[in-house]
Amino acid sequence: MSTPDRFVTWLRGASPYIHAHRGRTFVVAFGGEAVADPAFPSLVHDIALLHGLGIRLVLVHGARPQIAERLRERGAQLHYVQGLRITDDAALACVKEAAGVVRVEVEALLSMGLANSPMAGARIRVASGNFVTARPLGVRDGIDYHHTGLVRRIDAEAIRQRLDAGAIALIPPLGYSPTGEVFNLGAQDLATACAIALGADKLIDLLEGPLPQDPETRPLSSLRPAEVDALLQQPGLPEELTAHLRAGLTACRGGVKRVHLVSRQVEGALLRELFTRDGTGTLLTTDLYEDTRIARVEDVGGILELLHPLEQQGVLVRRSRERLEIEIEHFTLMERDNTVIACAALYPYPAEGMAELACLAVHSEYRHGGRGDGLLELLEGQALGLGIQSLFVLTTQTAHWFLERGFAEAPLDGLPMQRQTLYNYNRNSKVFVKPLG
């Protein structure tokens, strides 16, 4: 049988996410900058693909550059005080006009269906309406913000009806009051309110600026709420990123399990974020995206899949499913987004004060993140807790890795007698021992 090509491999890898996302509700937020970009049709094609895969989509768009352009044409500008915009009568007229234009542009692109195009045969219905009830921001510190508003209520039931009918819900940054007034709303806050009200499975926020970074300026792949709180305390955080993080934090604490911050500038970033294990953005989640825990019987399949390439290479001895099921209590694993990416086993020989470290394996895509060291340290701690004085390992190809971590070569007769009787002379593994404590 020939080796699968890259497309087949990718599609097989994406299939768990295709199944998992079908029927789920995602709120996708993007700014007016995205709509003004000549590459916006590509983003719309990706959104149409998500819809075609059975994802229930709510799109919340901004219109900041479109509003600014109309204000310039009238010789006016939008004023801000302490980061809050003041929307007077002239500005509100521009807001309504810009929001209407953006809505029409998005609807037009979602209506495409030309042959030989990415949306060939697509028949997507787009629903918009008075889903958002708003209230005035009011007067703060003596400043009247006029028609700038805050979300008061989302008509979640009306939106669900449109989604149930197979439509994409499109929500502009406008809200309406029971008295018939129109208010200018922040797209981020609006998207967060929609995600919470709908109990959305995901809020996906497409950023114009940089993603959160660690001290070495590397993008952070995932954050939990407490880590976001700590990040927000750091000086020099860009104002726009701060706003996105605060909105994402509000969504997480409002019951949205996963918030994705994705760079809009990266081609295909939306698809990569949703259909690959590591994505391209930063995930804010109340769940443990990557977890280390004791293995369970239901993990046997994932462990077998992880070990198989190393067994084929002769690095590890083959273990059958039956043996793994019997010995599963000895295994500790690292899990990333429900996929086993690393594991190791500890077999204690308490009478001799020794324990064997076995099956230490890390997925090929995750071998430079210190996960092997993390597992080794964790199992050393487990061994100490059992009163073990030394750890030993048998290996044929990874001797230097263990030597660099405090192991020293030792004779076979230094192992517990029970383990000596199981030694495979055909493999001719070397023995390394590390004292603990």
DOTIKE-978534 format. One record per residue: residue in three letters; x, y negated, z of N, C-alpha, C, CB in turn. Coordinates in steps of 0.001 Angstrom, whole numbers, plus 500000, padded with zeros to 6 digits. Each point is the difference from the previous one (the first is absolute). Glycine has a CB too. Layout:
ALAXYZXYZXYZXYZ;...
END
This chain:
MET500852501194500000499148498806500000500885498759500000498153501233501232;SER501526497797497905500807498783499919499764499105501212499921500129497500;THR501046498988502779499894499066501117499001498899499667502376500495500672;PRO496682499170500226499020498939499712500697498669499715498323501170501466;ASP501130498047497581500587498691499728499584499009501082499993500480497523;ARG500529498314502389499795498999501054498529499654500164502266499080499529;PHE497011500840499348498578499657500092499228501064500763500173498758497840;VAL500075502505501842499291501086500671500350500009501484499994501353497869;THR501278498468502438500436499971501396499334498854500744502193501018499345;TRP497759497803500026499376498841500652498513500241500222501695498487498936;LEU497630502034500043498557500191500115499676501015501086499733499438497575;ARG501060501620502511499783500981501059500236499377501370500682501835498434;GLY500331497308501650500272499333501269498917499008500384502406500287499552;ALA496946499122499442498957499010500273498654500632500315501200498441498510;SER498624502832501116498677500622500126499449500001501426500613501410498073;PRO500205498794502984499408499930501348499393498638500302501657501687500746;TYR498976497253498725499482498654500250498745499733499164502334499212500526;ILE497622501340498264498803499844499170498796500611500726501404500058497875;HIS498779501139502672498915500646500742499649499221501262500735502212499102;ALA500295497323501607499763499323501280499288498659499825502031501127500902;HIS498245498170497989499441498653499805498594500007499404502316499191499701;ARG497307501900499652498688500016499330498871499778501019500917501572498229;GLY498215497471501461498865499703500877500327499065501140499131502192499416;ARG502124497403500711500403499084501070499751498550499586501738501655500773;THR498166497487500237499767498576499745501278499223500250497575500232500636;PHE502914499087498325501201499177500096499627498543499730501468501946499273;VAL499000497161501565499881498568499749501345499525499472498232499686501826;VAL501775499716496990501229499528499366499952498483499920500235502145498663;ALA500762497197501932500049498534500022501162499502499145498975499975502309;PHE500758499031496859501063499388499203499696498529499824500451502169498797;GLY500601497047501016499856498559499878499732499543498580501490499785501932;GLY498183498937497940499796499433498672501261500017499165498230498577500946;GLU502949501523499724501264500097499261500018501248499128501178498767501843;ALA498240502326498670499947501236499217499168499811498737500256501335502105;VAL498620497960498034499108499788498851500664499113498954498005500258501503;ALA502799498788498947500672499082499073501195500634499303499255498130501434;ASP501218502999499066501181500662499444499630500690498684500956500339502329;PRO499878499490496614499713500698498731499935501519500157501125498130498809;ALA499479502408502269499986501455500220498752500467500740502482499953500039;PHE496578499143500242498813500381500762499194501120499345499926497680500845;PRO499956502370497825499263501125499407500540501364500418499494498531498078;SER501819501585502128500564501283500429499488500375501385502052499568498615;LEU497844499437502269499465500263501337498535500428499908501604498319500993;VAL497637501027498142498596500364499827499875501426499453499422497575499603;HIS501483502809499487499980501369499483500229501007501139500849499170497757;ASP500068500491503157500251500890501139498777500072500911502452499449499888;ILE496896499420500307498776499974500819498921500852499336500571497684500866;ALA499312502201497811499019500814499268500314501488500141499661498117498367;LEU501626502228501645500397501392500171499566500514501376501959499636498448;LEU498225499544502581499558500395501340498495500257500016501871498658501018;HIS497392500469498341498544500179499914499662501297499272499684497503500008;GLY501037502777498919499759501220499244500313501263500785500497498719497961;LEU500369501160503041500347501141500842499042500157501182502383499698499326;GLY496542499510500666498968500179501014500199499198501264499713502214499089;ILE501156496779500885500219499151501172498986498865499985502469500575500042;ARG496924499157501090499011498917500144500774498708500290498170501608500868;LEU501753497443498215500856498818500063499229498730500308501508501104498396;VAL499066498119502524499534498646500282501170499072499729498300500779501754;LEU501551498331497276501073499069499641499708498637500600500448501257497861;VAL500512498214502878499880498661500579501111499152499397498978500879502185;HIS500651498069497103501018499199499314500091498594500588499602501327497914;GLY501580498100501942500208498606500330499928499155498743501411500647501963;ALA498794498041498198499960499108498835500848498761500253497697500832499418;ARG503350499299501393500763498822500395500598499226498826500496501182502101;PRO500249499456496971500571499199498898498936499424499085502022501420500095;GLN496880499285499724498917499487499151499340498779500641499605502321499105;ILE500260497721502228499444498838500713500953498818499893498780501523501599;ALA502517498741498616501003498924499941500031499355498624501361501186501729;GLU498498499620497230500010499461498636498819499060499772501150502082499199;ARG497684498275501270498822499156499807500074498735500837498664502036499506;LEU501934498059501650500193498805500820500967499026499330499551501359502061;ARG501526499189497345500955499138499300499333499286498832501865501533500669;GLU497275499186498629499306499392498866499137498822500436500003502215498856;ARG499534497832502399499156498924500535500787499007500840498090501577499991;GLY503228498575500026500845499089500770499830500169501499499870498409498120;ALA499762502795502322499798500258501430500849501192500414497646499065499907;GLN502343501239501376500733501166500492499327500543501256502150499097499034;LEU498144502170501251499460500639501188500927499698501168498908501838498626;HIS500549497603502444500811499623501154500003501117501039499477497576499583;TYR501658502584501075500144501008501051500417499324501294500614501759498303;VAL498818498698502801500395499549501331500217501245500852498701497798499787;GLN502535502381500698500368501169500800499636501304499285499673498638502084;GLY500597501376496621499769501200499210498571500216499567501867500949501190;LEU497201498196499234498593500126499641499650498959498943499446500881502304;ARG499871499527496649499682499087498912498730499203500311501105501570498375;ILE498873497222501138498822499135500120499301499985498648501090498555501810;THR497664501900498166499253500068498747498903498947500017500498502470499764;ASP499807496352499637498968498960499932499103500263498797501536498317501115;ASP497566500757498599499028500226498918500679500200498657498352498632501251;ALA502668500520498463500692500114498710500735501334499903500256497495499904;ALA500371502901501203500735501264499994499050501183499855501779498961501425;LEU497043500956499216499048501109499921499535500212498563499256499527502351;ALA500535499390496911499596500135498601501059500762499209498697497852500161;CYS502570501864500126501096500704499319500070501455500434501268497854499845;VAL498479502401501436500019501373500525498932500840499303500841499166502236;LYS497947500290497662498919500749499370500288500262498526498395498988501623;GLU502126500003497694500316500167498587501101501039499805499319497625499583;ALA501746502279501225501125500927499858499584501421500342501582498148500549;ALA497650502025500515499559501336500392499139500628498912500084499315502408;GLY499074499863496963499161500509498916500819500431498805498181498523500772;VAL502830500689498886500855500335498851500761501296500262500231497555499442;VAL500329502571501756500758501213500331499086501219499958501573498653501438;ARG497244501208499114499044501119499983499705500435498577498989499177502133;VAL500768499875496980499692500331498606501187500696499342498434498034499869;GLU502784501499500397501186500612499404500161501448500462501094497742499894;VAL498697502501501396500120501363500531498915500890499395500984499109502157;GLU497793500394497791498906500784499433500254500314498530498419498941501626;ALA502126500089497641500262500219498574501024501115499803499472497585499534;LEU501584502393501259501034501026499854499481501374500410501748498264500423;LEU497406501779500592499437501283500427498942500508499029500458499365502365;SER499125499796496700498994500401499012500620500546498723498489498280500940;MET502843501696498974500664500486498787499748501487499812501763498236500248;GLY498237502185498499499841501424499708500452500331498605498112500092501578;LEU502846499131497904500455500195498628500725501324499848500183497532499722;ALA499657503073499115500743501216499702501489499694499988498067500910498662;ASN502758500100501640501462499865500017500486498982501027500011500622497598;SER499184499141503433500415499125501094499901500791501301499221497906498757;PRO501462501624502327499934500746501269498588500167500548502251499144500482;MET496813500019499064498629500085500517499026500531498953500510498101501532;ALA500020502651497508499144500568498959498913500862500626501918499965498375;GLY496834499764501259498881500785500502499526499632501384500836501776498609;ALA499831497280502038499594499607501357498736499146499942502406500079500772;ARG496670500252500075498772499201500116499822499667501476498912501103497948;ILE501693497817502444500049499632501412499004498879500276502425500690500129;ARG496729499545500819499076498952500426500644499223501146497976501377499288;VAL501884497303500670500551499125501034498848499274500672502184499711498731;ALA497797500351502589498914499377500758500560498928500917498662502125499900;SER500730496706500060500353498918500917498700499435500556502153499448498728;GLY497941499673502230498771499443500568500254499298501316498715501792498881;ASN500199497890501799500107499269501269500177500974501161498574498141499068;PHE502547502582500894500278501002501025500554499393501287500419501628498178;VAL500046497132501751500752499415501119499240498817500593502169500735498945;THR497507499387502329499433498866500735501128499302500750497744501163500239;ALA502327497515499628501106499253500594499484498872500890501427500562498015;ARG499465498913502776499705498850500845501134498999499853498677501421501638;PRO501076497314498663501060498998499850501107500182501031498312498417499086;LEU502910501305500496501115499979500945499791498897501026501551500905498237;GLY497815498000501298499623498932500909501079498952500202498552501623501108;VAL501387497735500038500956498943500361500947500548501048498323498171499478;ARG502976501746500236501017500484500931501044498926500201499609502377499288;ASP500645497308501987500966498944500340499697498710499242501738501754500448;GLY496977497975499402499580498766499351499987500049498494500882498859501931;ILE499494502264497475500046500138498537498757500749499526502541499997500019;ASP496718499386499060498818500635499413500436500778498760498464498158500881;TYR501318503130499136500427500840498893498916500156498929501489501203501591;HIS497401498118498588498940499917499002499515501380499538500970497824499268;HIS499318502533499475499447501233499420500938501199500118498730498574498427;THR502291501311502385500822501176500302499247500841501026502183498749499509;GLY497701502548500213499168500827500864500697501224500550498103499202498714;LEU501178501499502135500421501271500573498921501041499718501345498827501814;VAL499081502409498046499043501078499763499149500202501254501583501118498354;ARG497116498894501438499079500244501104499474501431499959499361497573499997;ARG500309502889498799499462501349499863500187500502498576498327499532501811;ILE501958501762498066500086500663498695498777500903499848502560499922500010;ASP496740499934498885498840500868499739500523501341499480498476497996499482;ALA502007502818501451500631501265499636499031500939499290501528499738501946;GLU497224500262498479499026500899499399499775499672498519498901500254502245;ALA501041498446497447499820499600498602501198500411499151498584498074500749;ILE502619501786499807501203500404499263499994501504499788501288498063500962;ARG498350502701500071499967501464499874499005500442498932500636500203502416;GLN498250499097497488499029500350498973500617499877498613498141499234501496;ARG502650499710498292500660499829498688501034501096499780499642497508500118;LEU501102502826500934501005501057499874499342501346499744501526498726501516;ASP497374501540499180499279501258499803499492500131498559499332499966502426;ALA500376498895496962499510500002498621501135500103498983498054498639500752;GLY503188501472499735501137500171499106500646498726499525498938502037499314;ALA500730496830501292500567498722499581501232499647500833497717499241499280;ILE503103499865500186501066499351500755499423498715500568501846501004498537;ALA498332498765502753499532498755500613501102498950499891498489501274501602;LEU501158497565497888500946498899499820499563498832500873500528500738497628;ILE500344498848503287499623498995500990500936498798499909499090501802501515;PRO500389497033498087500818498786499919500172499377501385499191499601497644;PRO501725499446502502500272499405501314498978498928500386502417500471499628;LEU496322499887500296498918499081500331499040500664500973500215498882497757;GLY499194500312503118498989500508500907498825499047500024501746501150501387;TYR497100499350499020498782499202499970499356499981501382499657500568497567;SER499746498317502752499328499870501299498493500160499822501833498469500835;PRO497447501834500245498534500096499910499345498695499568500084501731501767;THR500643497155498354499445498708499579500319499682498549500209499209502339;GLY500451501723496959500280499808498577501318499325499707497602499887499679;GLU503246499928501313501308499391499771500986501031499459499553498346501840;VAL501476501159497476501071500843499462501290499647500721498864500167497730;PHE501907500863502662501247499765500725501174500675499289498712499839502158;ASN502413499494497911501263500488499456500654500899501051500294497911498548;LEU499947503346501092500541500968500949501402500447499591497670500766500518;GLY503113499650500458501312500572499724499845501437499524501056498500501728;ALA499572501834497135499835501332499419500504501094500941500231498992497725;GLN500870500760502997500529501024500907499015500304501115502323499248499479;ASP497168499687501151499047500202501092498724500667499490500939497992501186;LEU498649501634497611498788500579499412500194501489499716499428497769498986;ALA501722502593500451500269501407499714500040500820501287501283499328497950;THR499319500111503094500065500688501290498601500211500563502260498993500433;ALA496912499965499512498628500106500505499212501047499224500079497594500695;CYS500109502452497981499298500999499182500442501409500363499804498335498142;ALA501495501860502011500520501333500317499470500495501341502061499490498675;ILE497895499622502310499502500381501325498501500302499942501780498575501087;ALA497462500542498266498546500182499933499616501269499264499736497541500062;LEU501009502809498904499690501183499207500563501276500608499966498556497994;GLY500889501306503013500700501172500509500877500596498922498134500448501596;ALA502544498678497642500777500438498844501113500955500416499477497840498851;ASP500841503074500252501096500930500252501348499313499838498559501887499223;LYS501507497129499900501240499262499793499695498541499677501138502100499195;LEU499744497021501269500061498620499537501340499859499299498495499097501890;ILE501467500548496832501221499865499204500174498531499664499770502344499035;ASP501293497072501474500255498566499864501181499806499047499108499532502349;LEU500642499903496481501053499771499007500678498665500276498745501365498283;LEU502524498697502091500738498807500424500733499357498832500261500997502273;GLU499834497685497782500804499265499031501447499889500464497967498719499303;GLY502241501232501997501339499850500568500597501319500437499367497739500729;PRO501719502197500067500709501214500413499224500823501022502124498814499548;LEU498204502464500496499446500901501005500766499841501312499287501629498198;PRO500173498862502903500747499982501263501318500760499849497837499854501296;GLN503212499642499370501318500609499873500600500273501366500329498831497821;ASP500613502132502212500731500271501233501198499057500090499261502430499971;PRO501520497618501108501135499071500136501013500092498870499689500158502429;GLU500370500976496867500924500160498864499331499601498685501169501856501229;THR497691497432498859499234499494498849499488501120499095501371497925500088;ARG498406503247500490499365501083499238498510499983500282502106501407500079;PRO497054498780498888498550499996500229499595501078501002499653499129497675;LEU499443500524503213499501500952500988498892500830499370500596498440501906;SER499506502875498186499015500862499339498734500152500816501861501212498918;SER498230498687502405498801500142500820500170499256501319499522502229498940;LEU499367497323501610499976499262501264498757500404500777501270498053498981;ARG498879502046502324498845500184500869499669498651500636500606502444500457;PRO498177497381500069499594498692500520500989499369500977497692500760499693;ALA502859500022501223500952499440500966501247499476499292499146501583501757;GLU501269499092497173501169499556499242499694498725499228500773502374499812;VAL497996497492499711499597498759499324500021498841500993498566501305498373;ASP500931498935502835500033498968501039501430499518500237497965501018501075;ALA502966499929499015501401499643500232500569499229498816500271502029501445;LEU499373498387497345500490499333498790499502498566499928500063502202498821;LEU498703497577501596499424498656499954500667499046500986497847501020499297;GLN502875499521501670500715499155500954501344499518499475498861501229501812;GLN501583499362497079501309499638499459499952498625499335500524502435499659;PRO500477496732500583500033498676499354500332500114498513500697498975502182;GLY498827500069497060500344499933498583499198500899499099502208499421500734;LEU496748501212499785499157500856499158499212499107499040499818501776501833;PRO500200498516496859499268499148499042498535499837500396501554500754498190;GLU497924498045501623498635499694500422498974500907499325500703497638500374;GLU499474502603498334499037500826499273500045501448500495500234498497497989;LEU500980502021502251500121501364500508499380500103501391502099500335498647;THR498087498643502165499393499976501335498480500125499897501901498575500853;ALA497521500693498197498548500056499822499549501390499580500001497582499386;HIS500740503049499709499642501354499560500115500996501154500784499446497674;LEU500283500426503119500185500916501127498901499825501045502471499956499599;ARG497175498799500675498934499751500987498667500570499508501191497907500771;ALA498531501897497950498756500536499441499999501522500048499805497994498506;GLY501340502613501155500101501456500046499848500540501408501471499909498018;LEU499114499379502950499893500405501398498553499944500469502323499167500418;THR496974499774499189498580499879500346499203501162499416500229497497500078;ALA500089502870498664499292501112499365500261501312500736500158498817497794;CYS501102501447502546500337501233500726499241500079501316502273500000498946;ARG497724498903501773499351499990501307498478499939499873502022498882500951;GLY497502500855497828498568500003499751499496501333499486500155497593499539;GLY500730503419500399499570501330499617500433500470498625498126499591501447;VAL502570499554497788500510500430498695501278500796500250498989497971498789;LYS501017503299500835501110500869500384501295499658499291498353501770500432;ARG501540497772498322501229499747499242499891498690499221500403502479499815;VAL500593496679500386500115498738499276501304500048499223498648498712501749;HIS501280501081496941501176500060499139500360498594499526499392502346499264;LEU501821497222501041500524498754499446500864500379498803499958498795502272;VAL499646500749496551500642500437498756500432498778499206498612502115499949;SER502596497927499506500486498896499175499328500035498635502207500030501212;ARG497087498903498462499323499960498701501003499907498861498025498913501077;GLN503185500613499203500976499779498938500560501297499425500569497856501092;VAL499253503243499624500542501290499545498990500679499083501355500244502128;GLU499039500027496652499114500636499033499549501365500510501151498776498127;GLY497540501444501870499461501283500428500068500253501489500638500822497820;ALA499629498116502971500178500192501437498750500570500664501625498115499993;LEU497206501485499548498752500481500590499881501518499861498913497792499479;LEU501408502729499340499919501442499776501081500746500777499040499565497731;ARG502158499878502294501086500649500737499682500057501497501648499197498270;GLU497738499749502228499674499962501425498971501053500370500518497573500017;LEU498545502665499097498896500904500319500230501451499615498545498073499719;PHE502361502190499336500121501360499488501392500608500155498226499410498409;THR502629499961502392501279500607500353500136499995501510501052499255497823;ARG499756501662502704500095500165501441500584498764500674500257502452499656;ASP500736496916499728500666498872500637499475498651499559501978501413500172;GLY497275498546498712499450498734499539501073498997499639498031500422501408;THR501552498317498499500950498926499684499864498839500970499928500667497598;GLY499063499375503272499737498859500870500237500313501457498357499214498359;THR500969500018502493500088500180501444498629500435500502501851498253500213;LEU498123502853500505498759500543500528499840499586501458500131501951498404;LEU498741497404501899499629499697501381498949501020500409500515497498499748;THR499748503237501294499074501063500367499976500234501496500388501046497791;THR498450499340502703499883500383501400500370501455500176498214498290500343;ASP501838502474498542500418501397500053501519500077499936497844500736498913;LEU502690500416501437501423500252499822500221500430498557500301500656502447;TYR500301498456496744500252500315498600501084501071499907499330497657499307;GLU501679502254501580501021501023500076500109500429501446501257499066498005;ASP498626502229502229499913500511501357500928501197500157497622499189500191;THR502884500994501018500799501171500350499236500765501067502204498833499432;ARG497604502469500356499186500776500935500345501474499908498160498314499818;ILE501336502459501167500138501452499980499112500551498885500510500076502502;ALA499982500893496763499263500555498869498835500859500475502097499963498633;ARG496904500160500488498828500842500239499869501000498849498832498133501290;VAL500339502873498901499854501042498978499585499404498660499388501645501786;GLU499760497334498241499550499397498740501119499256499266497732499790501002;ASP503437500046499635501145499337499357500869500975499219499978498316501825;VAL499733502983498253500873501005499396500178499748498503499256501656501730;GLY499655498036497569500101499757498559500934498849499677497698500870499744;GLY502192498031501005500865498850499770501456500312500302498087498519500537;ILE502162502263500516501383500368500344500587500906498923499468499799502460;LEU499743501165497073500471500878498931500389499200498762498536501830500882;GLU500649497187498764500285499166498824501281499202500196497545499845499520;LEU502693499687501706501215499249500305501237500899499931498654498457501456;LEU501243502762499071501151500896500092500344500664498676499397500392502359;HIS499612499770496774500184500787498773501205499563499157497550500349500003;PRO502636498359499690501167499610499178501325500363500667498643498131499053;LEU501442501721502264501247500320500705500227501509500051499748497914501375;GLU499197502853498682500138501456499951500483500443498620498177500242501723;GLN501308499110497230500439500334498647501476499692499794497692499553499183;GLN502776499372501467501408499605499890500908500833500903499247497692499439;GLY500173503131501405500788500811500903500438499284501256500742501216498042;VAL498759497564502166500355499235501195499339500614501228500246497905498620;LEU498513502555501225499251500600501097499609501428499647499140497737500680;VAL500691503082500341499491501359499816498493499933499773501845500970501459;ARG497666499820497587498572499979499706499196500509501193500500500334497562;ARG498428498930502729499059500400501041498633500222499364501290498706501769;SER498093502398498547498685500298499454498935499194500741500765502317499350;ARG498082497580500025498884499313500651499645500698501316499121499255497745;GLU500889502075502253499653500735501214500966499696501132499014501799498594;ARG502280498151501072500996499709501041499834498583500527501592501611498928;LEU498148497460500171499805498614500428498789499874500916501047499210497868;GLU497888501475501782498802499937500835500278500522501403498586500273497958;ILE502225500790502137500339500569501303500899499059500798499786502296499027;GLU501140497019500271501016499185500670499677498511500008501653501701499334;ILE497144497925500268499686498592499792500189499154501251498402500710498265;GLU501434499875502913500124499236501243501427499500500225498135501353500960;HIS502832499226498321501393499565500136500304498764499145500637502374500468;PHE498461497261498619500287498956499015499520498618500458499830501735498212;THR500984497274501469499633498587500130500077499397498603500869499835502419;LEU498180499306497233500011499444498647499792498496500004499139502165499148;MET501253497228499738499699498600499715498988499993498861502317499184500770;GLU496639500041499411498900499956499040499814498558499539498867502004501084;ARG501034497824497600499784498665499434498774500047499108502476499461500093;ASP496499499807500320498758499957499234499505501408499674500693497791499034;ASN499272503062502026499492501370499921500872500941499174497752499044500253;THR503503500575499498500945500854499288501193500289500897499265499051497779;VAL501119502228502338501161500373500811501260499576499253498757501967501051;ILE502042497146499545501213499521499337501278500455500701498701498038499221;ALA501184502556501959501181500511500690499549500979501078501293497859499538;CYS499576503093500783499668500936501075501283500585500572497781500543498917;ALA502096500052502244501093500729500636499381500931501036501670498090499621;ALA499055502991500706499499500973500970501023500200501108498654501147498206;LEU500848499139502973500846500249501167499631501366500579500205497500500499;TYR500794503404499552499791501344500548500866500141501255499484500976497682;PRO499920498939503492500800500050501231500379501427500417498858497906500710;TYR502328502213499864500473501221500648500345499609501432500903501032497808;PRO498090498835503040500206499425501329500965500781500883497730499111499812;ALA502330502207500038500899500786500850501463499610499785498351501884499939;GLU501999497749498823501379499597499691500174498482500051500230502037498566;GLY498673497216501675500090498539500036500272499403498635500806500167502323;MET498769500523496608500242499539498637498687499928499227502312501001500053;ALA497697498267498855498843499939499107500496499821498580498536499026501818;GLU500738501592497236500359499861498591499184498899499346500608502424499911;LEU500098496717499372499357499003499154499924500596498599500859498028501410;ALA497944502093498043499835500654498699499040499204499126500450502241501050;CYS499608498056497671499047499422499032499973498473500026498631502055500247;LEU502488497311500019500026498535499937499971499593498533501296499818502194;ALA497604499585497379499811499661498589499315498654499880499864502433499395;VAL500584496760499653499409498691499716499694499942498505501268498881501927;HIS497562500683497733499592499861498601501035499161499244497550500191500653;SER502710500186498110501058499348499209499800498496499850500273502130498779;GLU498480497413501268499736498570499823500194499197501288498397500604498202;TYR501888500085502924500059499311501291501277500312500770497521500061500071;ARG503561500216499208501222500437500662500943498879500396499775502057498727;HIS499828496721501081500888498899500359499355499068501016501041500150497743;GLY498004500368503027499315499171500984500264500413501436498274499618498309;GLY502727501239501918500329500403501359499036501009500602501013497795500264;ARG498169502846498901499011500929500554500638501281500518498322499059498432;GLY502739501413500895500703501172500503500598499742501366500486500678497667;ASP500130498163502506500555499636501306498896499889501041501879498787498868;GLY496979500667500720498892499852500941499490501349500488499374497871498869;LEU500508503088500205499557501334500397501027500683500892498701500173497875;LEU502572499689501768501052500601500827499953499458501417501427500286497969;GLU498456498405502158499935499385501328498768500482500774501212497984499101;LEU497668502128500203498768500438500658500124501446500499498681498427498535;LEU501880502458500627500140501397500413501060500183501080499281500678497723;GLU501740498483502256500958500027501108499295499670501310501865499337498439;GLY497228499691501501499235499651501195499103501145500446500059497612499298;GLN499313503068499735499169501153500341500841501085500677498471499478498060;ALA502731500766501404500870501029500559500417499657501426500819500525497698;LEU499538498234502521500383499580501354498844500196500970501605498330499036;GLY497186501387500495498824500179500846499760501446500389499029498022498915;LEU501534502912500281499868501430500298501191500530500796498662500264497912;GLY502237498832502452501175500418500760501103500590499143498498500406501888;ILE501497499308496819501006500510499069501273499162500107498188500826498436;GLN502963499861501571501288499284500103500682499777498654500257500989502249;SER499402499829496741500667499828498704499073500405498863502227500420501081;LEU497994498944497787499188500213498802500897500625498943498463498032500542;PHE501063502965498734500803500568498922499201500048498705501290501356501669;VAL499442498667497226499393500021498677500835500892499097499044497674500315;LEU500309503040498773500678500802498982499742499346498655499766502147501357;THR501288497603497888499837499295498730501032500472498993499081498013501208;THR500547501884497514500924500352498920500461498780499202498883502219499866;GLN500300496725500092500310498883499101499999498621500661499025501372498221;THR500606498539503042499870498676500627500911499853501214497639499899499200;ALA503498500770500760500903499984501154500424498592500393500803502238499314;HIS499551496940499710500524498673500321498955499122500680501547500197498057;TRP497176499964501544498944499197500636499968500278501494498648500024497873;PHE501473501245502505499965500353501422501296499624500701498440501866499468;LEU502693498287499852501278499596500598499997498516500347501165501798498699;GLU498231497389500417499949498547500239499086499639501151500456499637497598;ARG498772501309502893499047499729501081500319500782501276498272499550498264;GLY502981500772501891500458500550501271500044501504500095499108498003500962;PHE500579502720497966500100501453500022501439500413499703497582500225499277;ALA502813500926501233501332500551499731499854501453499595501079498412501646;GLU499806502025497439499917501385499537500310500955501152500663499287497666;ALA498618501837502371500137500965501093499919501415499439498986498361501645;PRO501531502619499105499934501391499525498609500587500169502406500278500575;LEU497305500712498615498690500644500055499747500629501358500136500425497553;ASP500894500102503066499785500688501275499704499040501145501504501793499199;GLY498519496916500507499620499029501022498500499768500068502196498927499679;LEU497050501679499381498545499839499977499338501023500921500120499124497638;PRO498634500614502737499259501002500778499979501333499251498570498183501033;MET501529502919499689500076501316499375498795500263499092501300500821501979;GLN497524498742498459498797500216499185500142499339498640498613500121502079;ARG502016498687497893500174499284498731501105500634499166499214497884501088;GLN501813502665499562501074500652499264499472501190499199501631499266501762;THR497441501475498816499471501188499314499197499629498755499925501184502199;LEU499612497554497718499225499546498845500867499311498941498041499742501517;TYR503255500176498727500892499278499082500047500706498641501384499184501959;ASN498480500034496965500020500512498630501424499841499442497524499406499655;TYR503206501719500279501391499937499543500099499693498511500610501619501789;ASN498328498639497460500019499671498573500019498491499772498770502124499528;ARG500539497132501338500022498534499877501308499420500507497523499960500259;ASN503075500696500719501287499557500551499929498568500530501164501534498404;SER497758498156502307499812498648500549501057499688501051497537500167499560;LYS502825498554500495500914499540501049499187499585501220501699499232498277;VAL498900500932502889499338499691501262500582498706500559499578502461500459;PHE499526496628499969500433498755500619499208499810501296500595498972497732;VAL500105500553503278499403499839501330500233498576500480500361502451500534;LYS498623496998500162500113498665500581499561500059501457499586498906497748;PRO501307500698503196499568499944501403499030498845500215502186501008500723;LEU496851499189500181499008498976500291500199499462501413498378501098498418;GLY501030497749501841500048499432501335501241499161500229498692501929500794;
END
